Amino acid sequence: MFNPSREQARDFFFEVWRKENERLPRTPLEDQAWQIIARHPEYHSILSNPSRYRDKDWTPEHGETNPFLHLSLHLAILEQLGIDQPPGLRAAYTSLINEGLEVHDADHRVIDALAETIWESQRTGIPPDGAAYLQRVRDKKD
Protein backbone atom coordinates (compact mmCIF):
# COMPACT_ATOMS: atom_id res chain seq x y z
CA MET A 1 0.00 0.00 0.00
CA PHE A 2 1.25 3.46 -0.88
CA ASN A 3 1.49 5.64 2.20
CA PRO A 4 3.22 8.91 1.31
CA SER A 5 4.43 11.37 3.88
CA ARG A 6 2.82 14.79 4.03
CA GLU A 7 5.73 16.23 2.03
CA GLN A 8 5.56 13.49 -0.61
CA ALA A 9 1.83 13.98 -1.08
CA ARG A 10 2.24 17.72 -1.45
CA ASP A 11 5.19 17.35 -3.79
CA PHE A 12 3.11 15.02 -5.96
CA PHE A 13 0.48 17.74 -6.50
CA PHE A 14 3.11 20.45 -7.01
CA GLU A 15 4.75 18.22 -9.62
CA VAL A 16 1.47 17.59 -11.46
CA TRP A 17 0.89 21.34 -11.58
CA ARG A 18 4.42 21.94 -12.87
CA LYS A 19 4.12 19.27 -15.55
CA GLU A 20 0.83 20.69 -16.76
CA ASN A 21 2.22 24.22 -16.97
CA GLU A 22 5.36 23.05 -18.76
CA ARG A 23 3.33 20.72 -21.02
CA LEU A 24 5.35 17.71 -19.91
CA PRO A 25 4.03 14.14 -20.07
CA ARG A 26 2.28 12.78 -17.00
CA THR A 27 1.68 9.32 -15.62
CA PRO A 28 -1.90 7.98 -15.56
CA LEU A 29 -2.15 8.80 -11.84
CA GLU A 30 -0.88 12.31 -12.53
CA ASP A 31 -3.51 12.64 -15.28
CA GLN A 32 -6.21 11.78 -12.74
CA ALA A 33 -4.76 14.30 -10.30
CA TRP A 34 -4.67 16.95 -13.02
CA GLN A 35 -8.36 16.44 -13.78
CA ILE A 36 -9.10 17.05 -10.09
CA ILE A 37 -6.80 20.07 -9.88
CA ALA A 38 -8.42 21.57 -12.98
CA ARG A 39 -11.80 21.49 -11.19
CA HIS A 40 -10.35 23.38 -8.23
CA PRO A 41 -9.12 26.77 -9.46
CA GLU A 42 -9.12 28.01 -5.87
CA TYR A 43 -5.99 25.90 -5.34
CA HIS A 44 -4.05 26.96 -8.44
CA SER A 45 -2.20 29.83 -6.76
CA ILE A 46 -1.17 27.49 -3.93
CA LEU A 47 0.16 24.90 -6.37
CA SER A 48 2.04 27.65 -8.19
CA ASN A 49 4.05 28.45 -5.08
CA PRO A 50 5.59 25.33 -3.52
CA SER A 51 8.16 27.19 -1.44
CA ARG A 52 5.42 29.14 0.32
CA TYR A 53 2.88 26.35 0.81
CA ARG A 54 4.86 23.08 1.15
CA ASP A 55 5.02 23.40 4.95
CA LYS A 56 1.87 25.45 5.65
CA ASP A 57 -0.63 24.08 8.12
CA TRP A 58 -4.33 24.49 7.39
CA THR A 59 -6.53 24.03 10.43
CA PRO A 60 -10.29 23.62 10.64
CA GLU A 61 -10.19 25.65 13.85
CA HIS A 62 -9.35 28.65 11.66
CA GLY A 63 -12.02 27.75 9.10
CA GLU A 64 -9.45 26.50 6.62
CA THR A 65 -9.60 23.55 4.26
CA ASN A 66 -6.32 21.79 3.59
CA PRO A 67 -6.12 21.80 -0.22
CA PHE A 68 -3.75 18.82 -0.30
CA LEU A 69 -6.03 16.74 1.87
CA HIS A 70 -8.99 17.72 -0.28
CA LEU A 71 -7.21 16.77 -3.52
CA SER A 72 -6.00 13.53 -1.93
CA LEU A 73 -9.53 12.62 -0.87
CA HIS A 74 -10.65 13.11 -4.47
CA LEU A 75 -7.96 10.66 -5.59
CA ALA A 76 -8.96 8.21 -2.87
CA ILE A 77 -12.57 8.10 -3.96
CA LEU A 78 -11.56 7.64 -7.59
CA GLU A 79 -9.67 4.54 -6.51
CA GLN A 80 -12.53 3.33 -4.32
CA LEU A 81 -15.04 3.81 -7.12
CA GLY A 82 -12.73 2.05 -9.55
CA ILE A 83 -12.61 -1.08 -7.40
CA ASP A 84 -16.08 -0.64 -5.83
CA GLN A 85 -14.70 -0.66 -2.31
CA PRO A 86 -16.57 -0.87 -0.08
CA PRO A 87 -18.86 -3.02 -2.21
CA GLY A 88 -21.85 -0.96 -3.25
CA LEU A 89 -20.02 2.38 -3.28
CA ARG A 90 -20.12 2.60 -7.06
CA ALA A 91 -23.89 1.96 -7.11
CA ALA A 92 -24.50 4.57 -4.39
CA TYR A 93 -22.36 7.08 -6.32
CA THR A 94 -24.17 6.31 -9.58
CA SER A 95 -27.45 6.84 -7.78
CA LEU A 96 -26.31 10.34 -6.79
CA ILE A 97 -25.56 11.12 -10.43
CA ASN A 98 -28.83 9.61 -11.64
CA GLU A 99 -30.70 11.78 -9.14
CA GLY A 100 -29.27 14.86 -10.84
CA LEU A 101 -26.06 15.73 -9.02
CA GLU A 102 -23.17 16.93 -11.12
CA VAL A 103 -20.14 14.63 -10.97
CA HIS A 104 -18.09 17.06 -8.90
CA ASP A 105 -20.94 17.56 -6.44
CA ALA A 106 -21.37 13.79 -6.14
CA ASP A 107 -17.62 13.50 -5.54
CA HIS A 108 -17.91 15.99 -2.71
CA ARG A 109 -20.80 14.10 -1.15
CA VAL A 110 -18.68 10.94 -1.09
CA ILE A 111 -15.66 12.89 0.19
CA ASP A 112 -17.76 14.22 3.07
CA ALA A 113 -18.81 10.68 3.97
CA LEU A 114 -15.21 9.42 3.69
CA ALA A 115 -13.85 12.26 5.82
CA GLU A 116 -16.49 11.60 8.48
CA THR A 117 -15.64 7.90 8.44
CA ILE A 118 -11.91 8.59 8.79
CA TRP A 119 -12.54 11.08 11.60
CA GLU A 120 -14.70 8.53 13.43
CA SER A 121 -12.00 5.89 13.05
CA GLN A 122 -9.34 8.23 14.41
CA ARG A 123 -11.58 9.30 17.28
CA THR A 124 -12.41 5.75 18.36
CA GLY A 125 -9.16 4.02 17.42
CA ILE A 126 -11.19 1.42 15.50
CA PRO A 127 -10.47 0.69 11.82
CA PRO A 128 -12.77 2.50 9.37
CA ASP A 129 -16.21 0.93 9.09
CA GLY A 130 -16.96 0.32 5.41
CA ALA A 131 -20.64 -0.34 6.03
CA ALA A 132 -21.03 2.90 7.97
CA TYR A 133 -19.17 4.77 5.22
CA LEU A 134 -21.49 3.37 2.57
CA GLN A 135 -24.52 4.25 4.68
CA ARG A 136 -23.23 7.82 5.04
CA VAL A 137 -22.97 8.09 1.26
CA ARG A 138 -26.51 6.79 0.89
CA ASP A 139 -27.83 9.06 3.66
CA LYS A 140 -26.29 12.12 1.99
CA LYS A 141 -28.48 11.53 -1.07
CA ASP A 142 -31.43 13.25 0.61
Buried (B, 14 or more C-beta within 10 A) or exposed (E): EEEEEEEEBBBBBBBBBBBBEEEEEBEEBBEBBBEBBEEBEEBBEBBEEBEEBBEEEBEEEEEEEBBBBBBBBBBBBBEBBEEEBBEBBBEBBEBBEEEEBEEEEBBBBBBBBBBBBBEBBEEEEEEBBBEBBBBBBBEBEE
